[in-house]
C-alpha cells in the first residue's frame, strides 16, 4: 500500500465517484480503479461495494479511509514544510529582549511576521539586563533588543526607541519622603540579575539607600504598590498604576532615559525570516533627534 493509493481512496470518497476522483486528480479513470484494485488484492478485502450506481465504502473500507486521513494530512504537512525550507526561511527565530524595553511595539511586528512565516517557530526570551547581548554573542539568539553599555564593533545595531524610567512609590511612602533631606533612610527596590545590583547592571542605583533586590519588574511593582519602598519603573509600565493612584512620581529625583537598539552579529548571515524581522524592527524605530550613534 502506498500513500498515493490512499490519496486516490480519499479522492473517491470526497468526490463521490471514480470518474470525479479521476478528474480531481487529473488521471485516467482506469488508473484510479487500478489503485483501489491493488489495495483490495494486496490485502484480500473489499474497499468499495460497487453494486449500486455510486460506490459505497464497505465497513473495512470506511475504517481504512478514516485511519488514512491523518496520514495524508501529515504527508501534506511534510511536503509543505519541505517547500518552506527550500525558500531559505528558518524553522525557528530566536529573539532576546531586555525586559525594560516595551513589548507592545514588538507585537505589531510579530503579527506581520506570523502571517508571512506561518511555519517558523518563535523563541522570545525576555531577559534581565545584559543577557540579550550575551545570548547574541554566544549564538543563542539571532536578534537582540537591548540598551548598550559599551559599543562592540562585532555588532551591527539600529536604534529602536528611548525608554524613560520614572522614580515612583506609593502615595503613603511619598508623603514620608517629602520632608526628608536625603534618601538614606528609605528603601530602594531594584531589579538585578545578581545579589549585587551594581554587578547586575541595574539602572538608577542611588548610593546611601538601603536596597531590596528582586529579579522581575512584576515583583518590584508589587512591592512598590504595597508601600515597601521606592524605585524606577519604565514609563510604559506605569499608566494604570499612576492613573489609579497606586503609585505617584517622586519629584526629588529626575527620570532616567535609556536608548534601546536592535542588534545582530556583524558578518553573520540572516535567514529570510530573521532578515524580515530585522527590517521590520528597523522600520518601526522611533528615530533619534540627538545625533546619537546608530547603525542600520
C-alpha positions in Angstrom: 0.0 0.0 0.0 1.3 3.4 -0.9 0.4 7.0 0.1 -0.7 7.6 -3.5 -3.2 4.8 -3.2 -4.6 6.3 0.0 -4.9 9.7 -1.7 -6.9 8.0 -4.5 -9.2 6.4 -1.9 -9.7 9.8 -0.2 -10.5 11.5 -3.6 -13.1 8.9 -4.4 -14.9 9.3 -1.1 -14.6 13.1 -1.2 -16.0 13.4 -4.8 -18.5 10.5 -4.7 -17.3 8.6 -7.8 -14.3 7.1 -9.6 -14.8 9.5 -12.5 -15.0 12.6 -10.4 -11.9 11.5 -8.5 -10.1 10.9 -11.8 -11.0 14.5 -12.8 -9.8 15.9 -9.4 -6.5 14.0 -9.6 -6.1 14.7 -13.3 -5.7 11.0 -14.1 -7.4 8.4 -16.3 -10.4 6.7 -14.6 -8.6 3.3 -15.2 -5.7 4.5 -13.1 -8.0 5.4 -10.2 -9.7 2.0 -10.5 -6.4 0.2 -10.6 -5.1 1.9 -7.4 -8.1 0.7 -5.4 -8.0 -2.8 -7.0 -4.3 -3.1 -6.0 -5.2 -2.4 -2.3 -8.0 -4.9 -2.4 -5.9 -7.6 -4.0 -2.9 -7.0 -1.7 -4.9 -7.4 1.5 -7.8 -9.6 0.2 -10.5 -7.2 1.3 -13.2 -5.2 -0.4 -12.8 -1.4 -0.1 -15.9 -0.4 -2.1 -19.3 -2.0 -2.7 -19.8 -1.4 -6.4 -23.3 -2.9 -6.6 -25.0 0.5 -6.6 -24.7 3.4 -9.0 -22.3 5.2 -6.7 -19.5 3.3 -5.0 -20.1 2.9 -1.3 -17.4 2.1 1.3 -17.6 -1.3 3.0 -17.0 -1.5 6.7 -13.4 -2.3 6.1 -13.1 0.5 3.5 -14.6 3.1 5.9 -12.1 2.1 8.6 -9.2 2.3 6.1 -10.4 5.7 4.9 -10.8 7.1 8.5 -7.3 5.8 9.5 -5.7 7.1 6.3 -6.9 10.7 6.7 -4.4 11.7 9.4 -1.6 10.1 7.4 -2.5 12.1 4.3 -2.6 15.3 6.3 0.8 14.6 7.9 2.3 13.9 4.5 0.9 17.1 3.1 2.3 19.0 6.1 5.7 17.5 5.5 5.6 18.4 1.8 4.7 22.0 2.8 7.5 22.1 5.3 10.0 20.9 2.6 8.8 23.6 0.2 9.0 26.2 3.0 12.6 25.1 3.9 13.5 25.4 0.2 12.7 29.1 0.3 15.6 29.6 2.8 13.4 30.6 5.7 14.3 29.4 9.2 12.3 26.8 11.2 13.0 28.9 14.3 13.6 32.5 15.0 15.3 33.4 18.4 14.8 36.9 19.8 16.2 38.2 23.1 14.6 41.3 24.6 15.8 43.3 27.6 12.8 43.3 30.0 12.9 47.1 30.4 12.0 47.5 26.7 8.3 47.7 25.8 6.8 44.6 24.2 3.8 46.3 22.6 5.7 47.7 19.6 7.2 44.3 19.1 3.9 42.5 19.0 2.8 44.5 16.0 5.9 43.4 14.1 5.4 39.8 15.2 1.8 39.8 13.9 3.0 40.6 10.4 5.8 38.1 10.8 3.4 35.3 11.9 1.3 35.8 8.7 4.3 35.8 6.4 6.2 32.9 8.0 3.5 30.6 9.5 5.9 27.7 9.8 8.6 29.5 11.6 8.6 28.9 15.4 9.4 31.9 17.6 11.6 31.7 20.7 11.3 35.1 22.5 13.5 35.4 25.6 12.6 38.4 27.8 15.7 38.6 30.0 17.5 40.7 32.5 19.9 43.5 31.8 23.0 42.3 29.9 21.7 38.8 28.9 20.2 39.7 25.5 23.6 40.7 24.2 25.3 37.7 25.8 22.8 35.4 24.1 23.5 37.2 20.8 27.3 36.9 21.1 27.1 33.2 22.1 24.8 32.4 19.1 21.8 31.7 21.4 19.8 34.5 19.7 19.5 35.7 16.2 18.5 39.3 17.1 18.6 41.1 20.4 16.9 44.3 21.6 18.9 45.9 24.4 20.5 49.0 25.7 24.3 49.1 25.2 26.7 50.0 27.9 29.8 49.6 25.8 29.9 49.7 22.0 31.1 46.5 20.4 32.3 46.6 16.8 31.3 43.0 16.3 27.6 44.0 16.5 25.5 45.7 13.9 23.0 48.0 15.5 19.9 50.0 14.7 18.4 52.5 17.1 14.9 51.4 18.2 13.5 53.7 20.8 14.2 55.6 24.0 12.7 54.3 27.3 12.1 56.6 30.3 12.5 55.2 33.8 10.4 57.1 36.3 11.1 57.2 40.1 7.8 56.2 41.8 6.4 54.9 45.1 3.1 54.6 46.8 1.3 57.7 47.9 1.8 56.9 51.6 5.6 56.3 51.1 5.8 59.6 49.1 4.4 61.6 52.0 7.1 60.2 54.3 9.8 61.2 51.8 8.6 64.7 51.1 10.4 66.4 54.0 13.4 64.1 54.1 16.8 65.8 53.5 18.2 62.7 51.7 17.1 59.2 50.8 19.4 57.3 53.1 16.6 56.3 55.4 14.4 54.9 52.6 14.4 51.5 50.8 15.2 51.5 47.1 13.7 48.4 45.3 15.9 47.4 42.3 15.8 44.8 39.7 19.0 42.9 39.2 20.3 39.6 38.0 22.9 39.3 40.8 22.8 39.9 44.5 24.9 43.0 44.0 22.8 45.4 41.8 25.9 47.2 40.5 27.3 44.0 39.2 24.0 43.2 37.6 23.8 46.5 35.8 20.6 47.6 37.5 19.6 51.1 36.4 19.3 54.2 38.7 21.1 52.9 41.8 21.2 55.7 44.4 24.1 55.5 46.8 23.3 55.5 50.5 19.9 53.9 50.1 19.0 50.5 51.7 18.3 48.2 48.7 15.9 45.3 48.2 16.8 43.3 45.2 14.2 41.5 43.0 14.6 39.8 39.7 11.4 40.9 37.9 9.5 44.1 37.3 6.3 42.3 38.4 7.8 41.7 41.8 9.2 45.2 42.0 5.8 46.7 41.2 4.0 44.7 43.8 6.5 45.8 46.5 6.2 49.5 45.4 2.4 49.5 45.4 2.4 47.9 48.8 4.4 50.9 50.1 7.6 49.0 50.9 10.0 51.3 49.1 10.6 53.4 46.1 12.2 52.7 42.7 12.4 53.4 39.0 9.9 51.8 36.6 9.6 52.1 32.8 7.0 54.7 31.8 5.2 52.2 29.6 4.5 50.0 32.7 3.0 52.9 34.7 -0.1 54.1 33.0 -2.6 52.0 35.0 -0.8 52.4 38.3 -0.4 56.2 38.0 -4.0 56.7 36.8 -5.3 54.5 39.6 -3.2 56.5 42.2 -1.5 53.3 43.3 1.8 54.9 42.5 3.0 58.5 42.3 6.1 60.1 40.7 8.8 61.2 43.1 9.8 64.8 42.4 13.0 64.5 44.4 14.7 62.6 41.5 14.8 63.1 37.8 13.6 60.4 35.4 16.3 58.4 33.6 16.4 57.7 29.8 17.8 54.6 28.2 18.3 54.1 24.5 17.5 50.6 23.1 18.9 49.1 19.9 18.2 46.2 17.6 21.3 44.2 17.4 22.7 41.3 15.4 26.2 39.9 14.9 28.1 41.6 12.1 29.0 39.2 9.3 26.6 36.5 10.4 24.1 36.0 7.5 20.4 36.1 8.5 17.8 33.8 7.1 14.8 35.1 5.3 12.7 35.2 8.4 15.4 36.9 10.5 16.1 39.4 7.8 12.4 40.2 7.6 12.2 40.8 11.4 15.3 42.9 11.3 14.0 45.1 8.6 10.5 45.4 10.2 12.1 46.4 13.6 14.3 49.0 12.0 11.4 50.4 10.1 9.4 50.6 13.4 12.2 52.7 15.0 11.1 55.9 16.6 14.2 57.6 15.2 16.7 59.8 17.0 16.9 63.5 17.4 20.1 63.8 19.5 22.6 62.7 16.9 23.5 59.6 18.9 25.4 56.7 17.4 23.3 54.2 15.4 23.9 51.9 12.5 21.5 50.2 10.3 
